[in-house]
């Protein structure tokens, strides 16, 4: 990868590596490296360390306390953290609601909410999808009725990641039932400790609890927590989508998995015997994944170069999400195959990060199948790959 | 367009090639050429006049000192224009071997006429079936090659053959020589290829090669380099072919109406076009990476990095050529399989390119071996 072509970029990468070496506990890195589930305290250890250094909000403008890194430096930081098995940062507050508050928030909202996000003292979740509003998000029905100086919210959200960790939710609600879909939606900040909120866990097929349903019964939300104008919430939501385009490529995840895949594929077995890579057909598929990863890296670098020059990325950047998630899923599938049949043993405690090692077999094998199962969600969340194709077809190719 | 092709606009050849391909070498011109042949080599001579035949060679031997990126930009446009001239095998690869391995007299005999368009060369490198043995001060050649691109019209052949000892035992060494078409013992059978190009099968029966026609007896590295150049350049040409496969299909879906609406209004077709687009854009970056690896390997000694770049690119580009070629035909409906419309011709060239200088499996295997070497710790005994 040509990411570290320049001396200044290499020096920056070394600076990041030094920080990570000094502040990332080895046990936590191991948990991340073996794809075990990370609980809130795990992530908080790392986020707090970054926050103290002023590096947690590394994508924020300097005016809001960001370290003033260029897009390329942000990318390098992300790449080094992936390489060193740092826990992925919780994006809800840092990368999703913060830019919206910075752009559309009132002075009070900025003062109240941004610093706790920057310091990792408050956690957020995203209230978007509903049982009847997934890809068709604009048809959402959770309603907020204005009563004096507050909104009263009734309805429910689903697939709410980390709602069970969150102190706050940024929530899309319907404030005008007469208006056409997008035009009646508002962006509210809701305290998760409000009376009338119930969080119910949704367990995924690998046993992990990450998603939730959230039910609202007469939840009162002060009007001061409306972001932007009433019925202009869709604008805020779209602003969010225009950010973070390169991150949707799941490049870090692909790189991490590819690294593990090569380790497993080429590692000599104890007692001799063929490695997975000794099977030529398997090696061929590994090569295919490696080639696709190179192609994805080059494309991401190309877009990064455009960002460096302040050029717009264009709707075709949605292709990164499609190709990146499909590649990520493919590499996980190959990793499972490399681990073989023993990946089918279900080491629940280890998978959930509650045991230091599986009761039998390797760490890699213990999470290979469950991780493959869990990550089938990547092509569905964040705008399904089918929707992404619609977006490119319309906005980039002008097909309709 | 990937940023790595960014110097495109500044390339001194870019404008003239663009004009040649869009104004002179139109699809109709090409079709006419295929019908009537080009016995006077008019197109080839025009390319010579433009200086393109000298592009890949250093100025010291009468060339224009172009970089591999310059050559690749040319190849890409030849891909767009479906140019059937044997530029890659005849000029870039054959000429390249003479330029890099030849001595003064050999340069003098072959390079000026190659560059001015009066001599055509072809490269035979099927070392599995071509043999050379010592014969006095020179070599004796024996064997055959089935697919010598540009061989139907070539006046001389650059031949790479495996050296055998006096008793016929094969060695690891590769001899590279020049055999002129009228050499006794050389039989050439020319034929058209499915993509509008031409090639030949050649048979050598005790063909005597004097010492002054031997370029090297230690040519394994040079041959490997040449094949990598070939693979990288077919990737570059393939990008040009893919541009048209994609653009034509996009335009067709928007224009063609059935059931009272454009084909483009069907989501299934929209999605397939997006997948074609994504694959093409990735392939563009991979081809550029392969070409950059050629320019970067100045001293030609970090072979494994170059090999990985070229082979990775060929794997990806071959897959993209296959998918875009097949999809473009499919999405054009019945006209996609006619000779009259140009899309089938792009499909055929795409297919041809994917098979040349090692198919996807060949390069997959090569990448696998490189990865294995990189990731396997050798334990000392």
Interface residues (C-beta under 8 A of the other chain):
Chain A: X262 X263 X265 X266 X268 X277 X280 X283 X284 X286 X287 X288 X290 X291 X292 X294 X295 X296 X298 X299 X302 X305 X306 X316 X319 X322 X323 X386 X389 X390 X392 X393 X394 X396 X397 X398 X399 X400
Chain B: X2 X3 X4 X250 X253 X254 X264 X265 X267 X270 X271 X273 X274 X275 X277 X278 X281 X282 X283 X285 X286 X288 X289 X312 X315 X316 X361 X364 X365 X367 X368 X371 X372 X375 X376 X377
